Amino acid sequence: MVELRTFEGDAEEASHFINGVWQDRYGKKLPLAVWDARFFDWLLFREGQAPRDYLVAAYDGGRLVGTLFAEPARLRVGTREVDGTYGSWASVAPSHRGQGIGGKLAEELFRRHRDRGAMLTLGCVAAGTDGPGFWKQTEHARILGGMGLWVHVFDAQALARWSMNASERALFTMARPFLRHRFRQASGQDIRPYRPSDLPRCMALLQRMMAPVTLGYTYTAQRLAHQLQYRDVPHTFVLEQAGEVQGFVNSYPMRMTGRETMTAEVVDLMAFADSVSHDDRRLLLQVAMQDMERRGASCAAMLRSPCIPASLMWRSGWVPFPGGAKVTCLLPSPQLELPASPCVFTHLR
């Protein structure tokens, strides 16, 4: 008999189970992220010290057969900030599909929200997966429009080998001679790695950057500190001028499976003071890109956001990319009124 309870394992077990389920379900037709143990430890476990209120699992006896994970988060809805969660990683073992386990996991997750006063779950679901159809069947679910990507190619040949799409392979192959990689010549003496003492200023810059947002992830100082620095997972660079941090770029590596495996760098956060020139903004991003390439990234990606000007991305060698776009998935409580045309800020997970 299948029982729902709080996940009992660690980041390693979560990674093994979820990646196995997703590779079995989609590995032959879609490129997939590899959520390794380091990634899950950073976001959800924190060496076993993070709360597990929203780590819901299904067990058949002692065997793990399903998961639905979410991270506690503060979320902005209109002009309000509310308690909620961010996540998903909905996974059901192949042997137990068709038994309604996914729906039961969702019901249990929502029950825990109600018990704790959390008002919604926000996440991204990948086009081409079962996610959009599954969530549309859930009471009070709302699927928002797709969000495209900004992409920068470091190694076009590696991407051509990796891609499962013939037209993409041809595009990467043809684009290779035209890639100029001007970021490699960038040099900034005012740019350095993030330090914990930078947190208050980074928090102020982030709040300014997110001023237009009416629906999405927001940050407490504690959560931002964890986002910017945790072991060797996130990488953050700051621009310091006149003794004060004036901008920062935050990213993390993610392995991706396709015809072969490659490493991508995902940019989560980028913020600047209004006084920072366009050239200095580009310089900070370019120095961060040098570090991404040095660590073996074949490409970098960032969700397109109203918070980041398109001109900065174009001038830094990034291009808009529709492939692999994510659909924002919102699961509100019936008491929560959503903005009619939200300005969305979320993350690529």
C-alpha positions as CSV (number, residue, x, y, z in Angstrom):
1,M,0.0,0.0,0.0
2,V,1.4,3.4,-1.0
3,E,1.8,5.9,1.9
4,L,2.5,9.6,1.7
5,R,4.9,11.1,4.1
6,T,7.8,13.5,4.4
7,F,10.8,12.4,2.4
8,E,13.2,10.5,4.6
9,G,16.3,10.4,2.5
10,D,19.2,12.8,1.6
11,A,20.2,14.8,-1.4
12,E,22.0,11.8,-2.9
13,E,18.9,9.6,-2.8
14,A,16.7,12.4,-4.1
15,S,19.1,13.0,-7.0
16,H,19.3,9.3,-7.9
17,F,15.5,8.8,-7.8
18,I,14.4,11.9,-9.6
19,N,17.0,11.8,-12.4
20,G,16.2,8.1,-12.9
21,V,12.5,8.8,-13.3
22,W,13.0,11.7,-15.7
23,Q,15.6,9.9,-17.8
24,D,13.2,6.9,-18.1
25,R,10.3,9.1,-19.1
26,Y,11.9,11.7,-21.3
27,G,15.6,10.8,-21.8
28,K,15.1,9.6,-25.4
29,K,13.2,12.6,-26.7
30,L,14.1,15.7,-24.6
31,P,17.3,17.3,-23.3
32,L,17.2,17.1,-19.5
33,A,18.9,18.8,-16.6
34,V,20.9,16.5,-14.3
35,W,19.9,17.6,-10.7
36,D,22.9,16.2,-8.9
37,A,23.3,15.8,-5.1
38,R,25.2,19.1,-4.8
39,F,22.3,21.0,-6.5
40,F,19.6,19.4,-4.2
41,D,21.7,20.0,-1.1
42,W,22.1,23.7,-2.1
43,L,18.4,24.3,-2.7
44,L,16.5,21.8,-0.5
45,F,18.6,20.0,2.1
46,R,21.6,22.2,3.3
47,E,23.4,19.3,4.9
48,G,20.2,18.0,6.5
49,Q,19.6,21.3,8.3
50,A,16.8,22.7,6.0
51,P,13.1,22.2,7.0
52,R,11.3,19.3,5.2
53,D,7.8,20.6,5.5
54,Y,7.3,20.6,1.7
55,L,9.4,17.6,0.7
56,V,6.5,15.2,0.0
57,A,7.2,11.6,-0.9
58,A,5.3,8.4,-1.7
59,Y,6.5,5.0,-0.3
60,D,5.4,1.5,-1.1
61,G,6.5,-0.2,2.1
62,G,10.1,1.0,2.5
63,R,10.5,1.8,-1.2
64,L,10.5,5.3,-2.6
65,V,8.0,5.5,-5.5
66,G,7.2,9.2,-5.8
67,T,8.3,12.7,-4.9
68,L,7.0,16.3,-5.1
69,F,9.4,18.8,-3.6
70,A,9.2,22.5,-2.9
71,E,11.3,25.0,-1.1
72,P,9.8,27.5,1.4
73,A,9.9,31.0,-0.2
74,R,8.6,34.5,0.1
75,L,6.7,35.3,-3.1
76,R,5.5,38.6,-4.4
77,V,1.9,38.9,-5.6
78,G,0.9,42.3,-6.8
79,T,2.2,44.7,-4.1
80,R,2.1,42.0,-1.4
81,E,4.7,39.5,-0.2
82,V,3.3,36.2,1.0
83,D,4.6,32.9,2.3
84,G,4.6,30.2,-0.3
85,T,6.9,27.7,-2.0
86,Y,8.9,27.3,-5.1
87,G,9.6,24.0,-6.8
88,S,8.2,20.8,-8.2
89,W,10.4,17.9,-9.3
90,A,7.2,15.8,-9.6
91,S,8.4,12.2,-10.2
92,V,6.6,8.8,-10.0
93,A,8.5,5.5,-10.5
94,P,7.7,3.8,-13.8
95,S,6.4,0.8,-11.8
96,H,3.7,2.9,-10.1
97,R,2.5,5.2,-12.9
98,G,-1.2,5.2,-13.7
99,Q,-2.2,4.8,-10.0
100,G,-3.0,8.5,-9.2
101,I,0.1,9.0,-7.1
102,G,1.0,12.3,-8.7
103,G,-2.4,13.7,-7.8
104,K,-2.2,12.5,-4.3
105,L,1.2,14.0,-3.9
106,A,-0.2,17.4,-5.1
107,E,-3.1,17.1,-2.7
108,E,-0.8,16.5,0.2
109,L,1.5,19.3,-0.8
110,F,-1.5,21.7,-0.9
111,R,-2.7,20.5,2.5
112,R,0.6,21.3,4.0
113,H,0.4,24.8,2.5
114,R,-3.0,25.3,4.1
115,D,-1.9,24.0,7.4
116,R,1.1,26.4,7.4
117,G,-0.6,29.4,6.0
118,A,1.4,29.3,2.7
119,M,-0.7,30.7,-0.1
120,L,0.8,29.4,-3.4
121,T,3.4,27.3,-5.2
122,L,5.3,28.9,-8.0
123,G,7.5,27.0,-10.4
124,C,8.5,26.3,-13.9
125,V,7.5,23.3,-16.0
126,A,9.2,22.2,-19.2
127,A,7.5,22.3,-22.5
128,G,7.2,18.8,-23.9
129,T,6.8,17.1,-20.5
130,D,3.7,15.9,-18.8
131,G,3.9,18.9,-16.4
132,P,1.6,21.4,-18.1
133,G,-1.2,18.8,-18.7
134,F,-0.9,17.5,-15.1
135,W,-1.1,20.9,-13.4
136,K,-4.0,22.0,-15.6
137,Q,-6.1,19.2,-14.1
138,T,-5.3,20.4,-10.6
139,E,-7.9,22.5,-8.9
140,H,-7.0,26.2,-8.7
141,A,-4.0,25.8,-11.0
142,R,-3.1,28.6,-13.4
143,I,-0.6,28.2,-16.2
144,L,0.9,31.4,-17.3
145,G,2.6,32.1,-20.7
146,G,6.0,30.7,-21.6
147,M,9.2,32.5,-20.8
148,G,12.0,32.4,-23.3
149,L,15.7,32.3,-22.7
150,W,18.8,34.3,-23.2
151,V,21.6,32.0,-24.4
152,H,25.3,32.5,-24.9
153,V,27.3,29.8,-26.7
154,F,30.9,29.2,-25.6
155,D,31.5,26.0,-27.5
156,A,29.3,25.6,-30.6
157,Q,30.9,22.3,-31.5
158,A,30.0,20.8,-28.1
159,L,26.4,22.0,-28.5
160,A,26.1,20.5,-31.9
161,R,27.2,17.1,-30.6
162,W,24.8,17.5,-27.6
163,S,21.6,18.6,-29.3
164,M,18.9,16.1,-30.1
165,N,17.4,18.4,-32.7
166,A,18.8,18.3,-36.3
167,S,18.0,21.9,-37.1
168,E,19.7,23.1,-33.8
169,R,22.7,21.0,-34.7
170,A,22.9,22.7,-38.1
171,L,22.4,26.1,-36.5
172,F,25.2,25.6,-34.0
173,T,27.5,24.2,-36.7
174,M,26.9,27.1,-39.0
175,A,27.2,29.7,-36.2
176,R,30.6,28.5,-35.0
177,P,32.8,30.6,-37.4
178,F,30.9,33.7,-36.5
179,L,31.3,33.5,-32.7
180,R,33.7,36.3,-31.7
181,H,33.8,35.7,-27.9
182,R,34.9,39.3,-27.1
183,F,34.3,38.6,-23.4
184,R,37.6,36.8,-23.3
185,Q,39.5,40.1,-23.6
186,A,37.5,41.8,-20.8
187,S,39.5,42.9,-17.8
188,G,38.0,44.6,-14.7
189,Q,40.1,45.5,-11.7
190,D,36.9,46.6,-9.8
191,I,35.4,43.1,-10.2
192,R,35.9,40.4,-7.6
193,P,34.2,37.3,-6.1
194,Y,31.4,37.9,-3.6
195,R,32.1,38.1,0.1
196,P,29.6,37.7,2.9
197,S,30.2,41.4,3.9
198,D,28.7,42.3,0.5
199,L,25.2,41.0,1.5
200,P,23.5,44.2,2.6
201,R,24.4,46.0,-0.5
202,C,23.5,43.1,-2.8
203,M,20.2,42.9,-1.0
204,A,19.5,46.6,-1.7
205,L,20.5,46.2,-5.4
206,L,18.2,43.2,-5.8
207,Q,15.3,45.0,-4.2
208,R,15.8,47.9,-6.7
209,M,16.0,45.5,-9.6
210,M,12.8,43.7,-8.6
211,A,10.7,46.9,-8.3
212,P,8.7,46.2,-11.4
213,V,7.8,42.5,-10.4
214,T,4.2,41.8,-9.6
215,L,4.5,38.0,-9.5
216,G,7.5,35.9,-8.5
217,Y,10.3,34.9,-6.3
218,T,11.5,37.4,-3.8
219,Y,14.3,37.2,-1.2
220,T,15.0,37.6,2.5
221,A,18.5,38.5,3.5
222,Q,19.1,35.0,4.8
223,R,17.9,33.3,1.6
224,L,19.9,35.7,-0.6
225,A,23.1,34.9,1.4
226,H,22.5,31.2,0.7
227,Q,21.8,31.9,-3.0
228,L,25.0,33.9,-3.5
229,Q,27.4,31.6,-1.6
230,Y,27.1,27.9,-0.6
231,R,30.1,25.6,-0.9
232,D,31.2,25.5,-4.5
233,V,27.7,25.5,-6.1
234,P,26.7,29.1,-6.9
235,H,29.3,31.5,-8.3
236,T,28.9,35.3,-7.7
237,F,30.9,38.2,-8.9
238,V,30.5,41.8,-7.7
239,L,31.4,45.2,-9.2
240,E,32.9,47.4,-6.5
241,Q,33.4,51.1,-7.2
242,A,34.5,53.8,-4.7
243,G,34.4,51.2,-1.9
244,E,30.8,50.1,-2.5
245,V,29.3,47.2,-4.4
246,Q,27.4,48.5,-7.4
247,G,26.4,45.3,-9.2
248,F,26.5,41.5,-9.0
249,V,26.0,38.4,-11.2
250,N,25.0,35.1,-9.7
251,S,25.0,31.7,-11.5
252,Y,25.5,28.0,-11.0
253,P,26.5,25.0,-13.3
254,M,24.1,22.4,-14.5
255,R,24.9,19.3,-16.5
256,M,22.5,18.6,-19.4
257,T,21.9,15.3,-21.1
258,G,21.1,15.0,-24.8
259,R,22.9,13.0,-27.4
260,E,25.8,13.4,-25.0
261,T,26.3,15.3,-21.7
262,M,27.5,18.9,-21.6
263,T,27.7,21.6,-18.9
264,A,25.6,24.7,-19.0
265,E,25.8,27.7,-16.7
266,V,22.5,29.1,-15.4
267,V,22.3,32.7,-14.4
268,D,19.8,33.3,-11.7
269,L,20.4,36.9,-10.6
270,M,21.9,40.0,-12.0
271,A,21.5,43.5,-10.5
272,F,23.1,46.9,-10.8
273,A,22.9,50.4,-9.3
274,D,21.3,52.9,-11.5
275,S,24.5,54.9,-11.7
276,V,26.5,52.0,-13.3
277,S,27.3,52.7,-16.9
278,H,26.3,50.3,-19.7
279,D,30.0,49.5,-20.3
280,D,30.6,48.6,-16.7
281,R,27.5,46.4,-16.6
282,R,28.7,44.6,-19.7
283,L,32.2,44.3,-18.2
284,L,30.9,42.6,-15.0
285,L,28.9,40.1,-17.0
286,Q,31.8,39.4,-19.3
287,V,34.2,38.7,-16.4
288,A,31.5,36.3,-15.0
289,M,31.4,34.7,-18.4
290,Q,35.2,34.2,-18.4
291,D,34.8,32.2,-15.2
292,M,31.9,30.1,-16.7
293,E,34.1,29.1,-19.7
294,R,37.1,28.4,-17.5
295,R,35.0,26.0,-15.4
296,G,33.9,24.1,-18.5
297,A,30.5,25.5,-19.5
298,S,29.6,24.9,-23.2
299,C,26.8,27.5,-23.0
300,A,25.1,29.8,-20.5
301,A,21.3,30.4,-20.2
302,M,19.1,32.9,-18.3
303,L,15.3,33.3,-18.3
304,R,14.3,36.4,-20.1
305,S,13.1,38.9,-17.6
306,P,11.7,42.4,-17.6
307,C,14.3,43.2,-14.9
308,I,17.3,42.8,-17.2
309,P,17.5,45.1,-20.3
310,A,17.8,43.3,-23.6
311,S,20.4,45.8,-24.8
312,L,22.9,44.5,-22.1
313,M,22.4,40.9,-23.2
314,W,22.7,41.6,-27.0
315,R,25.8,43.7,-26.5
316,S,27.4,41.0,-24.4
317,G,26.9,38.3,-27.1
318,W,23.7,36.7,-25.8
319,V,20.8,35.9,-28.1
320,P,17.1,35.1,-27.4
321,F,16.3,31.5,-27.8
322,P,12.8,29.9,-27.9
323,G,13.9,26.3,-27.6
324,G,13.7,24.8,-24.2
325,A,11.4,27.6,-23.0
326,K,9.8,27.1,-19.6
327,V,6.1,27.6,-18.8
328,T,5.5,29.4,-15.5
329,C,3.2,27.2,-13.4
330,L,1.2,28.9,-10.6
331,L,-0.9,27.0,-8.1
332,P,-2.7,29.6,-6.0
333,S,-5.1,29.2,-3.1
334,P,-8.6,30.2,-4.0
335,Q,-8.4,33.2,-1.7
336,L,-5.5,34.7,-3.5
337,E,-6.2,37.2,-6.3
338,L,-3.6,37.3,-9.0
339,P,-2.5,40.3,-11.1
340,A,-4.3,40.3,-14.4
341,S,-1.2,40.9,-16.5
342,P,1.7,40.0,-14.1
343,C,5.3,41.1,-14.5
344,V,6.9,37.8,-13.7
345,F,10.3,37.0,-12.1
346,T,11.2,33.4,-11.6
347,H,14.2,31.1,-11.8
348,L,15.2,28.3,-14.3
349,R,15.3,25.0,-12.4
